[in-house]
Every structure is written in C-alpha cells, then in structure tokens.
Amino acid sequence: MNLQEAYYELRFENEFLRGKGDAFETLFDKLMGLAFKADYMPSRPWGNVGDRKNDGYLKSERRLFQVYAPNELKATDATNKINEDFEGAKKHWEEYFDKWVFVHNADAGLPAHVIELLLKLDKENPKIEVSHWSLNELRDLFRRIPTNEKETWYGPAPTEETKSKIGFADLKIVLESISDSSPPLNSE
C-alpha cells in the first residue's frame, strides 16, 4: 500500500471509530454512495413516516441496511433496536429485500447476546440472510473507491515527495496523531 492510500485509510478508520449516531450514518451513506453509485439508495426519516426501518438499500443485491452507532453500545438497547428494526423492516420492505445487514462501529466485536440474536433472526427467517458489517467490511468497500474520490472526500494526502521534504519522522508523527485521536469504544 502506498503512502497516499495508507493516509486515506487511516483517515477513514478514524472517522469510523469516532462516528456516533447521525455522523456514523452519514459516513456509511457517503461510503456506500461512492462505492456503489446510484445502486445504493440512502434513506432518511421523513416527517411522521420516519424511515420505516430502512437506513439504506442496495438495489442490485436486494440488501437492506440498519445502521447503529450509539455513544455506548449497551447490550439491552442493541438487542431491542435490532428486534424493532428487523421486524419493522419486514413489515415495510419485505418484498424488496433478501438480505438484512446490521451495520455497527463496535470494532472490538459485538456482545455475545447480540450475536446470538442475529443468529436467531437468521435461523427463524430462512428467506432473509441476516448479517452484520463493521470495520473490516466497510474498509474493504473504502479500498474500492478511486483515489481521486478519496481526495475529494479527505483532501490531498501526503506523497512520497512530501515524505522526502518533511522527513519520515515528522510524517510518522502526523499519521500517528490521526490514529491516536480516536477514543476507545465503550461497551457494556
């Protein structure tokens, strides 16, 4: 991986780890829009109708997304949210999706009872593939985005020429300051 790509990936991972609530959903929508263009359809709440338990839809894959990144991942809140959103998605969108994805930013992993719930929903709904996405899946999508679009998103990245002008030690300090600014995630 070259210096520019490493820089952009570090910036993305930092935003992923820091994003909470609407900020994380905005990150997800931007990533999906750049990775899939018009095939991805972001969904936003609208008046008293809301989003009908649809945070985004990937048409070609018939995949519906539920995005969840609270300030603290509390197991009971997460399981309640998953149940409510999954059942609501089935009620409003079932004819349009075969895959339902719980997108989260708990990079250290999900609590065991959240995993159990996702497995249970998958087993009890054989016509719907239930899964979850976190940093690894989103990073893979980010890597598919052309460098010029990453530059539009995050601005110019340091180059090999920059490294030779300012020195590797100074560049390392800059890159470390980006990754060190991510706060640790809290979990229950």
Buried (B, 14 or more C-beta within 10 A) or exposed (E): EEBBBEBBBBBBBBBBBBBBEEEBBBBBBBBBBBBBEEEBBBBEEEEEEEBBBBBBBBEEBBBBBBBBBBEEBBBEEBBEBBEEBBEBBBEBBBEEBEBBBBBBBBBEEBBEEBEEBBEEBBEEBEEBBBEBBBBEEBBEBBBEBEEEEBEEBBEEBBEEEBBEEEEEEEBEEEBEEBEEEBEEBEBE
